[in-house]
């Protein structure tokens, strides 16, 4: 399963349809990807070991950076660029026979979404608006109830406030950090209330958090980092763009969900290893981040 992000412009939500396969031809792949992922996607897909013993689900997140439908996009791409993106997604999804998905309509310029392999159960539980501290500028979370095999979990797909080149003054940079810290507080409260309700112990938060747990100066994810009930599985992964950077796309799991985490399964899908720098930048300035969980055995909640 992959959380995805889509864009909205002139009243139109990019990636509003995701029921396509893109494994038949170059043309088919191109058009599918145009409608597939715009900025941040969460991906869920299932697999089995070669022996067919340990069934797993892979949860990943991929920020595709303004992947729209080709009409008035914020980032212009040509047909060759779409084919490069299709190749990355093909590698990411490992030639799955079918997938489904949808994109949230949170009313902002970009929206999160999800792609998942058919045969899994993924129920859209709606938007979590408290995460949009400033609804006109921030994105709400997308809450999903998921099940594969004996593993069911509640997941929120997120894209937290960035600190970017558009924050051109100290005041704007400080504001962006303050908003992101507030969003971390909201996520901490959501996890806490979900666990205290007793309805679901397996909880995941997945997406672009625009920060990393190892930050020592001006950290913004403190509320989640210090939460004893969750773990940043991806905290030690390094960026595929610069090995001195930590990733800012994360998979966070509750204590119960961690019991199903397959140790050492967290990784990047480094498309920069087979694309040159210019082509890689066309695809995204992020690489997919993936983690596997076991779906075998009785549900523990």
C-alpha positions in Angstrom: 0.0 0.0 0.0 1.4 3.4 -0.9 0.1 6.7 0.4 0.0 9.1 -2.4 -0.4 12.8 -2.8 -2.4 14.6 -5.5 -2.9 18.1 -6.5 -5.9 20.3 -6.9 -6.0 23.3 -9.2 -8.8 25.4 -10.7 -11.3 23.3 -8.8 -9.9 20.0 -10.2 -8.4 17.2 -8.1 -5.5 15.5 -9.8 -5.5 11.7 -9.5 -9.2 11.6 -8.9 -9.3 8.2 -10.6 -6.8 5.4 -9.8 -8.4 2.3 -11.1 -6.0 1.6 -13.9 -3.3 -0.9 -14.6 -0.2 0.3 -16.4 1.6 -2.9 -17.3 0.5 -3.4 -20.8 2.3 -0.9 -23.0 4.2 2.4 -22.8 1.1 4.3 -23.7 -1.0 2.6 -21.1 1.6 3.2 -18.4 2.0 6.9 -19.3 -1.7 7.6 -19.1 -2.1 5.6 -15.9 0.6 7.5 -14.1 -0.8 10.8 -15.2 -3.8 10.1 -13.2 -2.1 8.2 -10.5 0.1 10.1 -8.0 0.6 13.8 -7.6 2.7 14.6 -4.7 2.6 12.1 -1.8 1.3 8.6 -2.2 1.0 5.8 0.3 1.4 2.3 -1.2 0.1 -0.9 0.3 0.7 -4.2 -1.4 0.9 -7.8 -0.3 3.3 -10.6 -1.1 4.6 -13.9 0.1 8.0 -15.5 0.6 9.3 -17.9 -2.0 8.2 -20.7 0.2 4.7 -19.2 0.6 5.0 -19.3 4.4 5.3 -15.8 5.7 2.7 -13.6 4.2 3.5 -9.9 4.4 2.1 -6.5 3.6 4.5 -3.7 2.5 3.6 -0.2 3.5 5.4 2.6 1.7 5.3 6.3 1.1 6.3 8.2 -2.1 6.2 12.0 -2.6 5.9 12.4 -6.4 6.2 16.2 -6.4 3.3 17.7 -8.4 2.4 14.8 -10.6 -0.7 16.0 -12.3 -2.8 15.2 -15.3 -0.7 17.2 -17.8 -3.1 20.2 -17.9 -1.7 23.3 -16.4 0.5 21.4 -14.0 2.8 23.1 -11.5 5.7 21.0 -12.7 5.7 20.4 -16.5 6.6 16.9 -17.7 6.7 15.4 -21.2 5.7 11.9 -22.4 9.3 10.7 -21.8 9.2 12.0 -18.3 6.0 10.1 -17.6 7.5 6.9 -18.9 10.4 7.3 -16.4 7.9 7.7 -13.6 6.0 4.7 -14.8 9.3 2.7 -14.7 9.9 3.7 -11.1 6.3 2.7 -10.1 6.6 -0.6 -11.9 9.8 -1.4 -9.9 8.1 -0.2 -6.8 5.0 -2.3 -7.2 6.9 -5.3 -8.5 4.7 -6.0 -11.4 1.5 -6.5 -9.4 -1.4 -7.7 -11.5 -3.9 -5.1 -10.2 -4.3 -2.2 -7.9 -6.9 0.3 -6.8 -6.8 3.6 -4.9 -8.2 7.0 -4.3 -7.2 10.5 -3.5 -8.5 12.7 -0.7 -10.1 16.0 -1.5 -8.8 18.2 1.3 -9.4 21.5 -0.4 -5.7 22.4 -0.7 -3.3 22.6 -3.7 -2.0 19.1 -2.9 -3.8 16.1 -1.5 -2.8 12.7 -0.1 -4.1 9.4 -1.4 -3.5 5.7 -1.4 -2.7 2.9 -3.9 -3.3 -0.7 -2.8 -3.3 -4.1 -4.3 -6.7 -5.5 -5.1 -7.7 -8.2 -2.7 -6.8 -6.1 0.3 -9.5 -4.4 2.4 -9.0 -0.6 2.5 -11.9 1.4 3.8 -11.8 5.2 3.6 -12.7 6.5 7.0 -12.5 10.2 5.9 -10.4 13.2 6.4 -8.9 14.2 9.7 -9.3 17.9 9.6 -7.5 18.8 12.9 -4.2 18.1 11.1 -4.9 21.1 8.8 -3.9 23.7 11.3 -4.5 26.4 8.7 -7.2 24.7 6.4 -6.4 27.1 3.5 -2.7 26.1 3.5 -2.3 22.8 5.3 -3.5 19.3 4.3 -5.8 17.1 6.5 -4.9 13.5 7.1 -6.6 10.6 5.3 -7.7 7.9 7.7 -8.0 4.3 6.4 -9.1 1.0 8.0 -7.0 -1.7 6.4 -6.8 -5.5 6.5 -4.6 -8.1 4.9 -4.7 -11.7 6.1 -4.8 -11.7 9.9 -3.5 -8.2 10.2 -5.9 -5.3 10.5 -4.8 -1.7 11.3 -5.9 1.9 11.3 -3.7 4.2 9.3 -3.4 7.9 8.7 -1.7 9.2 5.5 -0.1 12.6 6.1 1.9 15.4 4.4 3.0 17.8 7.1 3.9 21.5 6.6 7.3 22.0 4.9 10.0 24.6 5.5 11.0 25.5 1.9 12.6 28.1 -0.2 9.2 29.9 -0.3 9.7 30.6 3.5 12.0 33.5 2.6 12.2 35.2 5.9 13.1 34.1 9.4 9.5 34.8 10.5 8.1 32.5 7.8 10.6 29.7 8.5 9.7 29.9 12.2 6.0 29.9 11.4 6.4 26.7 9.3 8.3 25.0 12.1 5.6 26.0 14.6 2.8 24.6 12.4 4.6 21.3 11.9 5.2 21.0 15.6 1.5 21.6 16.2 0.7 18.9 13.6 2.9 16.5 15.5 1.0 17.3 18.6 -2.3 16.6 16.8 -0.9 13.2 15.5 0.2 12.3 19.1 -3.3 13.1 20.4 -4.9 11.1 17.6 -2.8 8.0 18.4 -3.5 8.4 22.1 -7.2 8.7 21.7 -7.3 5.8 19.2 -5.4 3.5 21.6 -7.4 4.6 24.6 -10.7 3.9 22.8 -9.7 0.2 22.8 -11.1 -0.3 19.3 -7.8 -0.7 17.5 -4.3 -1.3 18.8 -2.5 -1.5 15.5 -2.0 2.0 14.3 0.3 3.4 11.5 1.1 7.0 10.5 2.6 7.2 7.0 3.7 10.0 4.7 5.9 13.0 4.2 6.6 14.6 7.6 9.2 17.1 6.3 11.5 16.5 9.2 13.4 13.6 10.9 13.7 12.3 14.5 17.5 12.8 14.6 17.2 16.6 14.2 18.8 18.3 17.2 18.3 21.9 16.3 14.8 23.2 16.1 13.1 19.8 16.0 9.4 19.7 15.2 8.3 16.1 15.6 9.0 16.0 19.3 5.5 15.1 20.3 5.6 12.0 18.2 9.2 11.1 18.9 8.7 11.2 22.7 5.4 9.3 22.5 6.2 5.9 24.2 3.4 4.2 22.2 4.9 4.7 18.7 8.1 4.0 16.9 9.6 5.8 13.9 10.7 2.6 11.9 12.3 4.7 9.2 14.3 7.0 11.4 17.7 5.8 10.4 17.2 5.7 6.6 19.3 8.1 4.6 18.1 10.1 1.5 18.8 8.7 -1.9 19.6 12.2 -3.1 22.3 12.9 -0.4 23.6 10.2 1.9 24.3 12.9 4.6 20.6 13.6 4.9 18.0 11.6 6.8 14.7 10.8 5.0 11.7 13.0 5.8 9.2 10.4 4.6 8.3 8.0 7.4 6.4 5.0 8.6 5.4 5.3 12.3 3.9 2.3 14.1 2.2 1.7 17.4 3.6 -0.8 19.9 1.1 -3.5 18.9 1.8 -2.9 15.1 5.5 -3.2 15.9 5.0 -6.8 16.9 4.3 -7.5 13.2 7.1 -5.3 11.9 9.7 -7.5 10.0 13.0 -6.4 11.4 15.4 -4.8 8.9 12.7 -4.6 6.2 12.7 -0.8 6.0 14.4 0.5 2.9 14.4 3.0 0.0 13.6 2.2 -3.6 16.6 4.1 -5.0 15.6 5.0 -8.6 18.6 7.3 -8.7 20.7 4.2 -9.1 19.4 3.6 -12.6 18.4 7.2 -13.7 20.9 10.0 -14.2 20.5 13.2 -12.0 18.4 15.1 -14.5 16.0 12.3 -15.2 15.8 11.5 -11.4 14.8 15.1 -10.7 12.0 14.8 -13.2 10.5 11.9 -11.3 10.8 13.4 -7.7 13.2 14.8 -5.2 12.1 12.0 -2.9 12.5 8.2 -3.1 9.9 5.6 -2.1 10.3 4.5 1.5 9.0 0.9 2.3 8.5 -1.2 5.4 7.1 -4.8 5.6 4.8 -6.3 8.2 3.7 -9.9 8.8 0.1 -10.7 8.1 0.3 -14.3 9.5 -1.1 -15.5 12.8 -4.1 -14.3 14.8 -4.8 -10.6 15.1 -3.4 -9.3 18.4 -6.2 -6.9 19.1 
